Amino acid sequence: MSPVCDLIQSHGTSYHQFADDTQLFITMNMSDTTPALERLAVCSSAVRLWFLHNGLQLNADKSEFVILGKWHQLQLLPNITAMVDRSLGGP
């Protein structure tokens, strides 16, 4: 899996792998989340393509995201689902 690790790192994204699970990590500035979410979206797409080109497939039903922060930070994101959908190419 080393080539996919290099790919993830080339997008400035941190990761953790265990068996067949790959987790991507980013940090965000709560006053401007767009650059970090765009970086995550580009990295996710690149990983998905790498998997496909190498005979692997991501299970969309098991793919998810988690945003962690202090309560007052999270309150600054009133419509986080719409923001993430837009950044990750959703509706």
A tleap script that builds the chain and sets N, CA, C and O, in Angstrom:
source leaprc.protein.ff14SB
mol = sequence {
  NMET SER PRO VAL CYS ASP LEU ILE GLN SER
  HIE GLY THR SER TYR HIE GLN PHE ALA ASP
  ASP THR GLN LEU PHE ILE THR MET ASN MET
  SER ASP THR THR PRO ALA LEU GLU ARG LEU
  ALA VAL CYS SER SER ALA VAL ARG LEU TRP
  PHE LEU HIE ASN GLY LEU GLN LEU ASN ALA
  ASP LYS SER GLU PHE VAL ILE LEU GLY LYS
  TRP HIE GLN LEU GLN LEU LEU PRO ASN ILE
  THR ALA MET VAL ASP ARG SER LEU GLY GLY
  CPRO
}
set mol.1.N position { 0.817 -1.197 0.000 }
set mol.1.CA position { 0.000 0.000 0.000 }
set mol.1.C position { 0.858 1.258 0.000 }
set mol.1.O position { 0.304 2.357 0.022 }
set mol.2.N position { 2.143 1.153 -0.023 }
set mol.2.CA position { 3.012 2.320 0.024 }
set mol.2.C position { 2.723 3.358 -1.055 }
set mol.2.O position { 2.750 4.550 -0.750 }
set mol.3.N position { 2.444 2.967 -2.315 }
set mol.3.CA position { 2.163 3.994 -3.319 }
set mol.3.C position { 0.943 4.855 -2.969 }
set mol.3.O position { 0.947 6.054 -3.246 }
set mol.4.N position { -0.088 4.276 -2.375 }
set mol.4.CA position { -1.251 5.084 -2.012 }
set mol.4.C position { -0.898 6.010 -0.852 }
set mol.4.O position { -1.439 7.113 -0.766 }
set mol.5.N position { -0.017 5.595 0.029 }
set mol.5.CA position { 0.431 6.465 1.116 }
set mol.5.C position { 1.171 7.675 0.555 }
set mol.5.O position { 0.960 8.802 1.003 }
set mol.6.N position { 2.026 7.436 -0.413 }
set mol.6.CA position { 2.734 8.542 -1.064 }
set mol.6.C position { 1.749 9.483 -1.745 }
set mol.6.O position { 1.923 10.701 -1.699 }
set mol.7.N position { 0.723 8.934 -2.372 }
set mol.7.CA position { -0.299 9.735 -3.033 }
set mol.7.C position { -1.024 10.621 -2.018 }
set mol.7.O position { -1.214 11.814 -2.254 }
set mol.8.N position { -1.421 10.046 -0.911 }
set mol.8.CA position { -2.128 10.802 0.128 }
set mol.8.C position { -1.242 11.938 0.648 }
set mol.8.O position { -1.692 13.078 0.764 }
set mol.9.N position { -0.012 11.629 0.951 }
set mol.9.CA position { 0.907 12.644 1.464 }
set mol.9.C position { 1.169 13.747 0.445 }
set mol.9.O position { 1.397 14.895 0.825 }
set mol.10.N position { 1.139 13.416 -0.838 }
set mol.10.CA position { 1.388 14.434 -1.870 }
set mol.10.C position { 0.281 15.486 -1.897 }
set mol.10.O position { 0.464 16.559 -2.471 }
set mol.11.N position { -0.855 15.191 -1.288 }
set mol.11.CA position { -1.956 16.155 -1.206 }
set mol.11.C position { -1.952 16.905 0.122 }
set mol.11.O position { -2.895 17.636 0.425 }
set mol.12.N position { -0.907 16.731 0.907 }
set mol.12.CA position { -0.826 17.421 2.188 }
set mol.12.C position { -1.835 16.913 3.196 }
set mol.12.O position { -2.279 17.651 4.076 }
set mol.13.N position { -2.191 15.658 3.061 }
set mol.13.CA position { -3.186 15.037 3.931 }
set mol.13.C position { -2.510 13.968 4.780 }
set mol.13.O position { -1.670 13.213 4.291 }
set mol.14.N position { -2.879 13.913 6.033 }
set mol.14.CA position { -2.364 12.868 6.917 }
set mol.14.C position { -3.261 11.641 6.792 }
set mol.14.O position { -4.393 11.736 6.316 }
set mol.15.N position { -2.751 10.491 7.221 }
set mol.15.CA position { -3.519 9.256 7.076 }
set mol.15.C position { -3.136 8.260 8.155 }
set mol.15.O position { -2.116 8.394 8.830 }
set mol.16.N position { -3.990 7.259 8.292 }
set mol.16.CA position { -3.722 6.110 9.154 }
set mol.16.C position { -4.291 4.895 8.434 }
set mol.16.O position { -5.406 4.943 7.915 }
set mol.17.N position { -3.541 3.825 8.404 }
set mol.17.CA position { -4.022 2.597 7.770 }
set mol.17.C position { -3.953 1.451 8.757 }
set mol.17.O position { -3.015 1.338 9.547 }
set mol.18.N position { -4.968 0.604 8.692 }
set mol.18.CA position { -4.998 -0.624 9.471 }
set mol.18.C position { -5.743 -1.660 8.646 }
set mol.18.O position { -6.914 -1.473 8.317 }
set mol.19.N position { -5.076 -2.733 8.317 }
set mol.19.CA position { -5.655 -3.804 7.475 }
set mol.19.C position { -6.202 -3.190 6.198 }
set mol.19.O position { -5.440 -2.634 5.407 }
set mol.20.N position { -7.513 -3.280 5.982 }
set mol.20.CA position { -8.091 -2.743 4.746 }
set mol.20.C position { -8.789 -1.398 4.977 }
set mol.20.O position { -9.638 -0.998 4.181 }
set mol.21.N position { -8.438 -0.707 6.053 }
set mol.21.CA position { -9.062 0.573 6.397 }
set mol.21.C position { -8.040 1.691 6.231 }
set mol.21.O position { -6.923 1.596 6.740 }
set mol.22.N position { -8.420 2.746 5.521 }
set mol.22.CA position { -7.579 3.923 5.357 }
set mol.22.C position { -8.350 5.130 5.849 }
set mol.22.O position { -9.467 5.380 5.398 }
set mol.23.N position { -7.763 5.882 6.771 }
set mol.23.CA position { -8.392 7.076 7.304 }
set mol.23.C position { -7.568 8.288 6.882 }
set mol.23.O position { -6.342 8.287 6.997 }
set mol.24.N position { -8.248 9.319 6.393 }
set mol.24.CA position { -7.600 10.559 5.999 }
set mol.24.C position { -7.881 11.605 7.071 }
set mol.24.O position { -8.987 11.665 7.609 }
set mol.25.N position { -6.875 12.433 7.385 }
set mol.25.CA position { -7.010 13.465 8.403 }
set mol.25.C position { -6.582 14.810 7.833 }
set mol.25.O position { -5.574 14.905 7.132 }
set mol.26.N position { -7.352 15.849 8.139 }
set mol.26.CA position { -6.969 17.208 7.798 }
set mol.26.C position { -7.267 18.106 8.991 }
set mol.26.O position { -8.089 17.765 9.841 }
set mol.27.N position { -6.609 19.234 9.051 }
set mol.27.CA position { -6.960 20.261 10.026 }
set mol.27.C position { -7.552 21.424 9.258 }
set mol.27.O position { -7.209 21.655 8.099 }
set mol.28.N position { -8.452 22.161 9.914 }
set mol.28.CA position { -9.127 23.280 9.262 }
set mol.28.C position { -9.068 24.522 10.123 }
set mol.28.O position { -9.053 24.457 11.352 }
set mol.29.N position { -9.034 25.645 9.449 }
set mol.29.CA position { -9.238 26.925 10.099 }
set mol.29.C position { -10.744 27.138 10.119 }
set mol.29.O position { -11.358 27.213 9.054 }
set mol.30.N position { -11.351 27.238 11.275 }
set mol.30.CA position { -12.800 27.311 11.377 }
set mol.30.C position { -13.380 28.552 10.717 }
set mol.30.O position { -14.563 28.570 10.377 }
set mol.31.N position { -12.571 29.591 10.528 }
set mol.31.CA position { -13.095 30.791 9.873 }
set mol.31.C position { -13.068 30.654 8.355 }
set mol.31.O position { -13.710 31.439 7.657 }
set mol.32.N position { -12.335 29.668 7.831 }
set mol.32.CA position { -12.297 29.435 6.385 }
set mol.32.C position { -12.007 27.960 6.137 }
set mol.32.O position { -10.852 27.563 5.987 }
set mol.33.N position { -13.059 27.154 6.095 }
set mol.33.CA position { -12.912 25.704 5.955 }
set mol.33.C position { -12.749 25.259 4.508 }
set mol.33.O position { -12.348 24.123 4.252 }
set mol.34.N position { -13.055 26.138 3.562 }
set mol.34.CA position { -13.064 25.757 2.150 }
set mol.34.C position { -11.747 25.153 1.667 }
set mol.34.O position { -11.779 24.091 1.046 }
set mol.35.N position { -10.585 25.775 1.918 }
set mol.35.CA position { -9.344 25.174 1.396 }
set mol.35.C position { -9.089 23.756 1.903 }
set mol.35.O position { -8.672 22.889 1.134 }
set mol.36.N position { -9.336 23.517 3.179 }
set mol.36.CA position { -9.090 22.184 3.741 }
set mol.36.C position { -10.068 21.167 3.159 }
set mol.36.O position { -9.665 20.053 2.826 }
set mol.37.N position { -11.329 21.525 3.033 }
set mol.37.CA position { -12.314 20.593 2.485 }
set mol.37.C position { -12.052 20.320 1.009 }
set mol.37.O position { -12.250 19.198 0.541 }
set mol.38.N position { -11.611 21.331 0.277 }
set mol.38.CA position { -11.251 21.103 -1.124 }
set mol.38.C position { -10.056 20.167 -1.234 }
set mol.38.O position { -10.034 19.290 -2.098 }
set mol.39.N position { -9.055 20.346 -0.359 }
set mol.39.CA position { -7.885 19.463 -0.354 }
set mol.39.C position { -8.302 18.032 -0.045 }
set mol.39.O position { -7.798 17.092 -0.659 }
set mol.40.N position { -9.211 17.863 0.895 }
set mol.40.CA position { -9.714 16.528 1.232 }
set mol.40.C position { -10.467 15.925 0.046 }
set mol.40.O position { -10.311 14.739 -0.248 }
set mol.41.N position { -11.277 16.725 -0.631 }
set mol.41.CA position { -12.036 16.222 -1.783 }
set mol.41.C position { -11.108 15.777 -2.901 }
set mol.41.O position { -11.321 14.722 -3.499 }
set mol.42.N position { -10.087 16.563 -3.190 }
set mol.42.CA position { -9.138 16.207 -4.255 }
set mol.42.C position { -8.373 14.950 -3.866 }
set mol.42.O position { -8.183 14.058 -4.693 }
set mol.43.N position { -7.936 14.872 -2.623 }
set mol.43.CA position { -7.200 13.697 -2.149 }
set mol.43.C position { -8.094 12.455 -2.197 }
set mol.43.O position { -7.650 11.395 -2.640 }
set mol.44.N position { -9.333 12.571 -1.752 }
set mol.44.CA position { -10.266 11.439 -1.778 }
set mol.44.C position { -10.487 10.936 -3.196 }
set mol.44.O position { -10.506 9.728 -3.435 }
set mol.45.N position { -10.654 11.853 -4.133 }
set mol.45.CA position { -10.837 11.461 -5.535 }
set mol.45.C position { -9.605 10.755 -6.073 }
set mol.45.O position { -9.714 9.756 -6.784 }
set mol.46.N position { -8.436 11.273 -5.735 }
set mol.46.CA position { -7.189 10.659 -6.199 }
set mol.46.C position { -7.018 9.258 -5.624 }
set mol.46.O position { -6.579 8.348 -6.328 }
set mol.47.N position { -7.360 9.079 -4.352 }
set mol.47.CA position { -7.272 7.755 -3.725 }
set mol.47.C position { -8.264 6.805 -4.381 }
set mol.47.O position { -7.924 5.657 -4.669 }
set mol.48.N position { -9.485 7.270 -4.620 }
set mol.48.CA position { -10.501 6.426 -5.277 }
set mol.48.C position { -10.006 5.972 -6.648 }
set mol.48.O position { -10.139 4.798 -6.993 }
set mol.49.N position { -9.437 6.890 -7.434 }
set mol.49.CA position { -8.907 6.533 -8.754 }
set mol.49.C position { -7.747 5.542 -8.635 }
set mol.49.O position { -7.662 4.590 -9.412 }
set mol.50.N position { -6.856 5.761 -7.669 }
set mol.50.CA position { -5.722 4.855 -7.473 }
set mol.50.C position { -6.245 3.454 -7.174 }
set mol.50.O position { -5.760 2.471 -7.734 }
set mol.51.N position { -7.244 3.370 -6.282 }
set mol.51.CA position { -7.821 2.071 -5.953 }
set mol.51.C position { -8.386 1.403 -7.203 }
set mol.51.O position { -8.124 0.226 -7.452 }
set mol.52.N position { -9.162 2.151 -7.989 }
set mol.52.CA position { -9.760 1.584 -9.199 }
set mol.52.C position { -8.703 1.095 -10.180 }
set mol.52.O position { -8.843 0.016 -10.756 }
set mol.53.N position { -7.645 1.882 -10.375 }
set mol.53.CA position { -6.576 1.494 -11.298 }
set mol.53.C position { -5.790 0.277 -10.807 }
set mol.53.O position { -5.091 -0.376 -11.582 }
set mol.54.N position { -5.910 -0.013 -9.534 }
set mol.54.CA position { -5.178 -1.136 -8.954 }
set mol.54.C position { -6.091 -2.278 -8.541 }
set mol.54.O position { -5.731 -3.101 -7.699 }
set mol.55.N position { -7.289 -2.321 -9.148 }
set mol.55.CA position { -8.192 -3.440 -8.924 }
set mol.55.C position { -8.872 -3.452 -7.572 }
set mol.55.O position { -9.348 -4.500 -7.134 }
set mol.56.N position { -8.928 -2.319 -6.903 }
set mol.56.CA position { -9.567 -2.223 -5.592 }
set mol.56.C position { -10.772 -1.304 -5.706 }
set mol.56.O position { -10.904 -0.569 -6.684 }
set mol.57.N position { -11.652 -1.341 -4.711 }
set mol.57.CA position { -12.829 -0.495 -4.752 }
set mol.57.C position { -13.131 0.020 -3.359 }
set mol.57.O position { -13.037 -0.719 -2.379 }
set mol.58.N position { -13.498 1.299 -3.275 }
set mol.58.CA position { -13.948 1.861 -2.011 }
set mol.58.C position { -15.421 1.530 -1.813 }
set mol.58.O position { -16.200 1.563 -2.766 }
set mol.59.N position { -15.795 1.219 -0.613 }
set mol.59.CA position { -17.186 0.947 -0.295 }
set mol.59.C position { -17.822 2.258 0.181 }
set mol.59.O position { -17.596 2.690 1.311 }
set mol.60.N position { -18.617 2.881 -0.689 }
set mol.60.CA position { -19.238 4.172 -0.367 }
set mol.60.C position { -20.123 4.072 0.870 }
set mol.60.O position { -20.249 5.047 1.611 }
set mol.61.N position { -20.736 2.920 1.110 }
set mol.61.CA position { -21.598 2.754 2.276 }
set mol.61.C position { -20.811 2.786 3.589 }
set mol.61.O position { -21.378 3.044 4.651 }
set mol.62.N position { -19.523 2.527 3.513 }
set mol.62.CA position { -18.693 2.540 4.715 }
set mol.62.C position { -17.816 3.788 4.795 }
set mol.62.O position { -17.066 3.956 5.756 }
set mol.63.N position { -17.905 4.655 3.803 }
set mol.63.CA position { -17.127 5.890 3.798 }
set mol.63.C position { -17.891 6.965 4.549 }
set mol.63.O position { -19.083 7.167 4.314 }
set mol.64.N position { -17.212 7.648 5.442 }
set mol.64.CA position { -17.855 8.683 6.244 }
set mol.64.C position { -16.841 9.727 6.657 }
set mol.64.O position { -15.636 9.528 6.509 }
set mol.65.N position { -17.330 10.838 7.173 }
set mol.65.CA position { -16.439 11.862 7.686 }
set mol.65.C position { -16.889 12.262 9.085 }
set mol.65.O position { -18.060 12.134 9.443 }
set mol.66.N position { -15.933 12.746 9.862 }
set mol.66.CA position { -16.200 13.206 11.217 }
set mol.66.C position { -15.477 14.538 11.377 }
set mol.66.O position { -14.307 14.670 11.016 }
set mol.67.N position { -16.179 15.511 11.916 }
set mol.67.CA position { -15.562 16.801 12.199 }
set mol.67.C position { -15.496 16.936 13.706 }
set mol.67.O position { -16.508 16.835 14.399 }
set mol.68.N position { -14.292 17.166 14.205 }
set mol.68.CA position { -14.067 17.294 15.642 }
set mol.68.C position { -13.688 18.730 15.966 }
set mol.68.O position { -12.973 19.379 15.202 }
set mol.69.N position { -14.155 19.208 17.068 }
set mol.69.CA position { -13.799 20.548 17.517 }
set mol.69.C position { -14.474 20.829 18.840 }
set mol.69.O position { -15.271 20.034 19.339 }
set mol.70.N position { -14.136 21.981 19.396 }
set mol.70.CA position { -14.800 22.420 20.621 }
set mol.70.C position { -16.198 22.898 20.265 }
set mol.70.O position { -16.454 23.307 19.132 }
set mol.71.N position { -17.091 22.846 21.228 }
set mol.71.CA position { -18.488 23.193 20.998 }
set mol.71.C position { -18.625 24.554 20.320 }
set mol.71.O position { -19.374 24.686 19.352 }
set mol.72.N position { -17.914 25.564 20.812 }
set mol.72.CA position { -18.062 26.905 20.232 }
set mol.72.C position { -17.513 26.965 18.799 }
set mol.72.O position { -17.984 27.770 17.995 }
set mol.73.N position { -16.543 26.139 18.478 }
set mol.73.CA position { -16.037 26.090 17.103 }
set mol.73.C position { -17.065 25.459 16.179 }
set mol.73.O position { -17.311 25.964 15.084 }
set mol.74.N position { -17.659 24.369 16.611 }
set mol.74.CA position { -18.639 23.669 15.783 }
set mol.74.C position { -19.884 24.510 15.554 }
set mol.74.O position { -20.546 24.365 14.526 }
set mol.75.N position { -20.211 25.385 16.495 }
set mol.75.CA position { -21.371 26.263 16.333 }
set mol.75.C position { -21.164 27.268 15.201 }
set mol.75.O position { -22.135 27.832 14.696 }
set mol.76.N position { -19.920 27.497 14.796 }
set mol.76.CA position { -19.634 28.408 13.692 }
set mol.76.C position { -19.987 27.793 12.344 }
set mol.76.O position { -19.963 28.483 11.324 }
set mol.77.N position { -20.310 26.514 12.328 }
set mol.77.CA position { -20.620 25.794 11.096 }
set mol.77.C position { -22.099 25.412 11.078 }
set mol.77.O position { -22.430 24.256 11.342 }
set mol.78.N position { -22.995 26.350 10.773 }
set mol.78.CA position { -24.425 26.064 10.885 }
set mol.78.C position { -24.947 25.051 9.875 }
set mol.78.O position { -25.914 24.348 10.169 }
set mol.79.N position { -24.351 24.954 8.712 }
set mol.79.CA position { -24.849 24.011 7.711 }
set mol.79.C position { -23.692 23.169 7.192 }
set mol.79.O position { -23.369 23.205 6.005 }
set mol.80.N position { -23.079 22.422 8.080 }
set mol.80.CA position { -21.878 21.668 7.735 }
set mol.80.C position { -22.164 20.602 6.685 }
set mol.80.O position { -21.306 20.346 5.840 }
set mol.81.N position { -23.324 19.977 6.704 }
set mol.81.CA position { -23.622 18.928 5.725 }
set mol.81.C position { -23.620 19.491 4.316 }
set mol.81.O position { -23.010 18.900 3.425 }
set mol.82.N position { -24.280 20.609 4.091 }
set mol.82.CA position { -24.307 21.232 2.757 }
set mol.82.C position { -22.911 21.659 2.341 }
set mol.82.O position { -22.535 21.507 1.179 }
set mol.83.N position { -22.138 22.193 3.283 }
set mol.83.CA position { -20.782 22.643 2.965 }
set mol.83.C position { -19.909 21.454 2.543 }
set mol.83.O position { -19.175 21.550 1.559 }
set mol.84.N position { -19.981 20.362 3.258 }
set mol.84.CA position { -19.177 19.187 2.945 }
set mol.84.C position { -19.652 18.571 1.628 }
set mol.84.O position { -18.829 18.179 0.801 }
set mol.85.N position { -20.961 18.481 1.425 }
set mol.85.CA position { -21.485 17.943 0.154 }
set mol.85.C position { -20.940 18.730 -1.033 }
set mol.85.O position { -20.506 18.138 -2.021 }
set mol.86.N position { -20.959 20.055 -0.947 }
set mol.86.CA position { -20.447 20.880 -2.041 }
set mol.86.C position { -18.959 20.628 -2.257 }
set mol.86.O position { -18.510 20.501 -3.396 }
set mol.87.N position { -18.193 20.556 -1.175 }
set mol.87.CA position { -16.738 20.388 -1.291 }
set mol.87.C position { -16.370 19.013 -1.826 }
set mol.87.O position { -15.374 18.870 -2.536 }
set mol.88.N position { -17.162 18.002 -1.492 }
set mol.88.CA position { -16.857 16.643 -1.917 }
set mol.88.C position { -17.599 16.243 -3.188 }
set mol.88.O position { -17.601 15.073 -3.570 }
set mol.89.N position { -18.232 17.226 -3.844 }
set mol.89.CA position { -18.852 16.952 -5.135 }
set mol.89.C position { -20.255 16.416 -5.051 }
set mol.89.O position { -20.736 15.809 -6.008 }
set mol.90.N position { -20.932 16.619 -3.932 }
set mol.90.CA position { -22.304 16.154 -3.774 }
set mol.90.C position { -23.299 17.158 -4.334 }
set mol.90.O position { -22.923 18.025 -5.123 }
set mol.91.N position { -24.573 17.053 -3.936 }
set mol.91.CA position { -25.654 17.915 -4.467 }
set mol.91.C position { -25.460 19.383 -4.200 }
set mol.91.O position { -26.294 20.198 -4.594 }
savepdb mol mol.pdb
quit
